[in-house]
């Protein structure tokens, strides 16, 4: 495996991880908003 191949794999992995992190972050924000709304509705 050449340096270029390893570099490409690392770059692809970084992109995937960043996308996963963004999706996770958005999910958490949506869940938090939903929880706040449900809590306020109950009050």
C-alpha positions in Angstrom: 0.0 0.0 0.0 1.5 3.3 -1.1 1.5 6.6 0.8 -1.0 8.0 -1.6 -3.5 5.2 -0.9 -3.1 5.6 2.8 -3.5 9.4 2.5 -6.8 8.9 0.4 -8.1 6.4 3.0 -7.4 8.8 5.8 -9.1 11.7 4.0 -12.1 9.6 3.3 -12.3 8.4 6.9 -12.1 12.0 8.1 -15.0 13.0 5.8 -17.1 10.1 7.0 -16.4 10.9 10.6 -17.2 14.6 10.2 -20.5 13.6 8.5 -21.3 11.2 11.3 -20.5 13.8 13.9 -22.7 16.4 12.2 -25.6 13.9 11.9 -25.1 12.9 15.6 -25.1 16.6 16.6 -28.2 17.3 14.7 -30.0 14.3 16.2 -29.1 15.5 19.7 -30.3 19.0 19.0 -33.6 17.7 17.5 -34.1 15.4 20.5 -33.5 18.2 22.9 -35.9 20.5 21.1 -38.5 17.8 21.1 -38.0 17.1 24.8 -38.3 20.8 25.6 -41.5 21.1 23.7 -43.0 18.0 25.3 -42.0 19.2 28.7 -43.5 22.7 28.1 -46.7 21.1 26.8 -47.1 19.1 30.0 -46.7 22.2 32.2 
